[in-house]
Amino acid sequence: MGEFPIAPIGRLIKNEAEIVSAGTEEALEKVLEQWAEKVARQAVKLAKHAGRVTVNASDIELALKELA
């Protein structure tokens, strides 16, 4: 099982789709976890580049822009 709870992920999908196949929530959870790990790694690199050990919200926002 991944880091993210499945129920909210399922609600996200079901808000947009009439029918959701079995395993869809788990598939999206896996993708979201992989994406979050990439963003976190990039944010840490940005903080280190700025001479900081603390990652802040602006690092996350910049990492998202760079990875998008």
N, CA, C and O atoms as a DFTB+ gen file, in Angstrom:
272 C
 N C O
     1  1       0.836      -1.178       0.000
     2  2       0.000       0.000       0.000
     3  2       0.879       1.238       0.000
     4  3       1.949       1.251       0.609
     5  1       0.432       2.259      -0.673
     6  2       1.221       3.470      -0.808
     7  2       1.036       4.439       0.337
     8  3       0.434       4.128       1.364
     9  1       1.573       5.620       0.124
    10  2       1.555       6.665       1.139
    11  2       0.232       7.424       1.216
    12  3      -0.097       7.990       2.258
    13  1      -0.526       7.440       0.120
    14  2      -1.749       8.230       0.063
    15  2      -2.967       7.361       0.342
    16  3      -3.033       6.219      -0.112
    17  1      -3.942       7.899       1.095
    18  2      -5.162       7.127       1.331
    19  2      -5.985       6.997       0.047
    20  3      -6.104       7.946      -0.728
    21  1      -6.541       5.824      -0.159
    22  2      -7.259       5.517      -1.392
    23  2      -8.617       6.233      -1.471
    24  3      -9.015       6.656      -2.556
    25  1      -9.325       6.378      -0.364
    26  2     -10.683       6.945      -0.403
    27  2     -10.728       8.341      -1.043
    28  3     -11.562       8.564      -1.921
    29  1      -9.869       9.287      -0.642
    30  2      -9.921      10.596      -1.297
    31  2      -9.546      10.541      -2.778
    32  3     -10.072      11.307      -3.584
    33  1      -8.649       9.646      -3.126
    34  2      -8.274       9.488      -4.531
    35  2      -9.462       8.957      -5.318
    36  3      -9.728       9.407      -6.433
    37  1     -10.166       8.012      -4.744
    38  2     -11.361       7.487      -5.384
    39  2     -12.409       8.561      -5.586
    40  3     -13.069       8.601      -6.624
    41  1     -12.567       9.439      -4.596
    42  2     -13.533      10.540      -4.732
    43  2     -13.130      11.491      -5.851
    44  3     -13.988      11.978      -6.587
    45  1     -11.843      11.756      -5.986
    46  2     -11.386      12.619      -7.076
    47  2     -11.791      12.050      -8.427
    48  3     -12.286      12.769      -9.294
    49  1     -11.577      10.765      -8.592
    50  2     -11.911      10.123      -9.866
    51  2     -13.420      10.110     -10.072
    52  3     -13.914      10.446     -11.148
    53  1     -14.146       9.718      -9.029
    54  2     -15.598       9.565      -9.150
    55  2     -16.306      10.908      -9.339
    56  3     -17.432      10.941      -9.837
    57  1     -15.673      12.005      -8.955
    58  2     -16.239      13.332      -9.213
    59  2     -16.224      13.654     -10.704
    60  3     -16.990      14.499     -11.168
    61  1     -15.358      12.984     -11.450
    62  2     -15.179      13.273     -12.877
    63  2     -15.703      12.182     -13.794
    64  3     -15.926      12.434     -14.978
    65  1     -15.906      10.979     -13.279
    66  2     -16.289       9.854     -14.128
    67  2     -17.569       9.199     -13.617
    68  3     -17.818       9.150     -12.413
    69  1     -18.365       8.706     -14.538
    70  2     -19.585       7.993     -14.154
    71  2     -19.273       6.597     -13.636
    72  3     -19.847       6.147     -12.644
    73  1     -18.357       5.917     -14.318
    74  2     -18.007       4.546     -13.956
    75  2     -16.490       4.461     -13.790
    76  3     -15.732       4.996     -14.600
    77  1     -16.062       3.780     -12.729
    78  2     -14.631       3.627     -12.445
    79  2     -14.316       2.137     -12.349
    80  3     -14.925       1.418     -11.556
    81  1     -13.376       1.684     -13.147
    82  2     -12.983       0.271     -13.143
    83  2     -12.224      -0.088     -11.876
    84  3     -11.628       0.769     -11.223
    85  1     -12.257      -1.358     -11.547
    86  2     -11.499      -1.870     -10.401
    87  2     -10.018      -1.577     -10.590
    88  3      -9.489      -1.729     -11.692
    89  1      -9.360      -1.168      -9.545
    90  2      -7.927      -0.906      -9.590
    91  2      -7.560       0.505     -10.013
    92  3      -6.385       0.872      -9.983
    93  1      -8.543       1.300     -10.404
    94  2      -8.251       2.649     -10.882
    95  2      -7.691       3.534      -9.775
    96  3      -6.721       4.263      -9.986
    97  1      -8.303       3.470      -8.592
    98  2      -7.821       4.295      -7.476
    99  2      -6.373       3.948      -7.137
   100  3      -5.557       4.836      -6.892
   101  1      -6.063       2.664      -7.126
   102  2      -4.708       2.232      -6.796
   103  2      -3.719       2.679      -7.868
   104  3      -2.589       3.055      -7.554
   105  1      -4.137       2.639      -9.126
   106  2      -3.254       3.075     -10.210
   107  2      -2.950       4.566     -10.087
   108  3      -1.802       4.980     -10.250
   109  1      -3.976       5.375      -9.797
   110  2      -3.760       6.812      -9.638
   111  2      -2.917       7.091      -8.400
   112  3      -2.070       7.985      -8.420
   113  1      -3.134       6.346      -7.333
   114  2      -2.336       6.526      -6.116
   115  2      -0.864       6.296      -6.407
   116  3      -0.010       7.037      -5.921
   117  1      -0.563       5.274      -7.196
   118  2       0.830       4.966      -7.545
   119  2       1.452       6.108      -8.346
   120  3       2.586       6.509      -8.083
   121  1       0.713       6.626      -9.318
   122  2       1.211       7.737     -10.138
   123  2       1.414       8.981      -9.279
   124  3       2.432       9.661      -9.405
   125  1       0.450       9.283      -8.403
   126  2       0.568      10.464      -7.539
   127  2       1.777      10.346      -6.605
   128  3       2.487      11.324      -6.370
   129  1       1.999       9.156      -6.085
   130  2       3.149       8.947      -5.203
   131  2       4.460       9.146      -5.964
   132  3       5.384       9.778      -5.451
   133  1       4.546       8.614      -7.177
   134  2       5.764       8.790      -7.974
   135  2       5.994      10.267      -8.297
   136  3       7.123      10.752      -8.227
   137  1       4.929      10.973      -8.648
   138  2       5.031      12.398      -8.968
   139  2       5.465      13.187      -7.725
   140  3       6.331      14.057      -7.812
   141  1       4.864      12.883      -6.573
   142  2       5.212      13.575      -5.333
   143  2       6.684      13.364      -4.981
   144  3       7.348      14.287      -4.509
   145  1       7.191      12.161      -5.207
   146  2       8.599      11.882      -4.934
   147  2       9.502      12.713      -5.844
   148  3      10.521      13.236      -5.393
   149  1       9.134      12.840      -7.124
   150  2       9.926      13.657      -8.055
   151  2       9.919      15.125      -7.633
   152  3      10.957      15.786      -7.640
   153  1       8.753      15.622      -7.271
   154  2       8.635      17.022      -6.839
   155  2       9.457      17.242      -5.570
   156  3      10.170      18.239      -5.455
   157  1       9.360      16.326      -4.632
   158  2      10.108      16.458      -3.376
   159  2      11.614      16.454      -3.627
   160  3      12.339      17.267      -3.054
   161  1      12.091      15.541      -4.481
   162  2      13.529      15.499      -4.791
   163  2      13.995      16.805      -5.424
   164  3      15.052      17.329      -5.073
   165  1      13.203      17.327      -6.356
   166  2      13.568      18.578      -7.016
   167  2      13.548      19.739      -6.020
   168  3      14.415      20.612      -6.065
   169  1      12.564      19.749      -5.128
   170  2      12.472      20.816      -4.126
   171  2      13.679      20.793      -3.182
   172  3      14.185      21.846      -2.793
   173  1      14.130      19.611      -2.822
   174  2      15.322      19.493      -1.968
   175  2      16.542      20.038      -2.702
   176  3      17.353      20.753      -2.114
   177  1      16.675      19.703      -3.984
   178  2      17.790      20.230      -4.785
   179  2      17.761      21.755      -4.824
   180  3      18.799      22.406      -4.702
   181  1      16.574      22.317      -4.992
   182  2      16.443      23.777      -5.040
   183  2      16.831      24.411      -3.709
   184  3      17.521      25.431      -3.685
   185  1      16.401      23.826      -2.621
   186  2      16.752      24.351      -1.302
   187  2      18.259      24.287      -1.087
   188  3      18.862      25.246      -0.605
   189  1      18.867      23.162      -1.444
   190  2      20.322      23.021      -1.293
   191  2      21.053      24.032      -2.164
   192  3      22.043      24.626      -1.736
   193  1      20.567      24.229      -3.384
   194  2      21.180      25.202      -4.288
   195  2      21.127      26.614      -3.691
   196  3      22.028      27.424      -3.906
   197  1      20.060      26.891      -2.943
   198  2      19.908      28.193      -2.302
   199  2      20.673      28.273      -0.973
   200  3      20.619      29.293      -0.286
   201  1      21.375      27.209      -0.618
   202  2      22.159      27.200       0.612
   203  2      21.332      26.926       1.856
   204  3      21.740      27.275       2.964
   205  1      20.184      26.310       1.681
   206  2      19.305      26.014       2.807
   207  2      19.180      24.514       3.008
   208  3      19.335      23.737       2.066
   209  1      18.899      24.114       4.236
   210  2      18.585      22.717       4.526
   211  2      17.079      22.533       4.700
   212  3      16.583      21.407       4.734
   213  1      16.362      23.640       4.808
   214  2      14.914      23.606       4.978
   215  2      14.228      23.805       3.635
   216  3      14.493      24.779       2.931
   217  1      13.350      22.879       3.287
   218  2      12.538      23.007       2.081
   219  2      11.301      23.806       2.446
   220  3      10.644      23.527       3.449
   221  1      10.983      24.815       1.617
   222  2       9.789      25.611       1.903
   223  2       8.799      25.521       0.744
   224  3       9.071      24.894      -0.280
   225  1       7.653      26.157       0.929
   226  2       6.584      26.081      -0.065
   227  2       7.031      26.611      -1.420
   228  3       6.630      26.080      -2.456
   229  1       7.855      27.650      -1.423
   230  2       8.306      28.195      -2.712
   231  2       9.189      27.194      -3.464
   232  3       9.202      27.193      -4.695
   233  1       9.922      26.346      -2.745
   234  2      10.702      25.290      -3.395
   235  2       9.775      24.289      -4.085
   236  3      10.040      23.853      -5.205
   237  1       8.695      23.936      -3.409
   238  2       7.723      23.016      -3.983
   239  2       7.086      23.626      -5.231
   240  3       6.958      22.961      -6.259
   241  1       6.690      24.888      -5.134
   242  2       6.048      25.561      -6.261
   243  2       6.999      25.661      -7.460
   244  3       6.594      25.432      -8.600
   245  1       8.254      26.001      -7.196
   246  2       9.231      26.100      -8.280
   247  2       9.529      24.721      -8.875
   248  3       9.675      24.578     -10.089
   249  1       9.615      23.720      -8.017
   250  2       9.845      22.352      -8.502
   251  2       8.704      21.913      -9.422
   252  3       8.949      21.287     -10.454
   253  1       7.468      22.232      -9.059
   254  2       6.321      21.902      -9.903
   255  2       6.429      22.586     -11.267
   256  3       6.167      21.968     -12.299
   257  1       6.812      23.852     -11.265
   258  2       6.951      24.581     -12.524
   259  2       8.052      23.974     -13.388
   260  3       7.895      23.839     -14.602
   261  1       9.159      23.612     -12.759
   262  2      10.275      23.038     -13.507
   263  2       9.941      21.664     -14.082
   264  3      10.387      21.324     -15.177
   265  1       9.175      20.892     -13.365
   266  2       8.866      19.524     -13.799
   267  2       7.670      19.449     -14.738
   268  3       7.481      18.448     -15.429
   269  1       6.875      20.489     -14.762
   270  2       5.660      20.466     -15.596
   271  2       6.000      20.618     -17.068
   272  3       5.104      20.620     -17.912
